[in-house]
Amino acid sequence: MTRLLSVAGYVGQSLRLMVGVPEYSAYVAHMRSRHPNKPPMSYQEFFQECQTARYDGRVGRCC
């Protein structure tokens, strides 16, 4: 059952990314685990960054 919930979470995240809905909670979790010394962007900054990356054609990955 746990595996099924995990797979469902990945599918849901993939669907949100395909339609362009950014996953702020995943970003914050990533920043806390991989970059604890840097404060995460606010939701508004994150959303703007995602929109710019999506429509500007650049890749906005840090890792």
Contacts in CASP RR format, 6 or more apart in sequence:
PFRMAT RR
TARGET T0000
AUTHOR 0000-0000-0000
METHOD contacts of the structure
MODEL  1
MTRLLSVAGYVGQSLRLMVGVPEYSAYVAHMRSRHPNKPPMSYQEFFQEC
QTARYDGRVGRCC
13 23 0 8 1.000
13 26 0 8 1.000
16 22 0 8 1.000
16 23 0 8 1.000
17 23 0 8 1.000
20 50 0 8 1.000
20 54 0 8 1.000
22 46 0 8 1.000
22 47 0 8 1.000
22 50 0 8 1.000
24 43 0 8 1.000
24 46 0 8 1.000
24 47 0 8 1.000
27 40 0 8 1.000
27 41 0 8 1.000
27 46 0 8 1.000
28 40 0 8 1.000
31 38 0 8 1.000
31 39 0 8 1.000
31 40 0 8 1.000
32 40 0 8 1.000
34 62 0 8 1.000
34 63 0 8 1.000
35 62 0 8 1.000
40 46 0 8 1.000
41 49 0 8 1.000
49 60 0 8 1.000
52 58 0 8 1.000
53 59 0 8 1.000
53 60 0 8 1.000
END
